[in-house]
Amino acid sequence: MIKRVVKPLVRGIIKTSVGLTLEVRRAAIEAGEEIQDLTAEVAAEKLASSVGTRRVKADGDVTAQGATAG
């Protein structure tokens, strides 16, 4: 008799725990993706601001913007 009551109860607890675990995992993955996106955006902005005053020619020469390399 106890087995008929306890087994469904334990089964329900396990199903709920598994569902909760999957939701937490999904949320953690999404948060990680957001952090990666923000990191990439900041890195691109920093790179663009540091390169904004210089140009790289096809032969690899770096010149100040508006200047020409000999």
Secondary structure, 3 states (H helix, E strand, C coil): CHHHHHHHHHHHHHHHHHHHHHHHHHHHHHHHHHHHHHHHHHHHHHHHHHHCCEEECCCCCEEECCCCCC
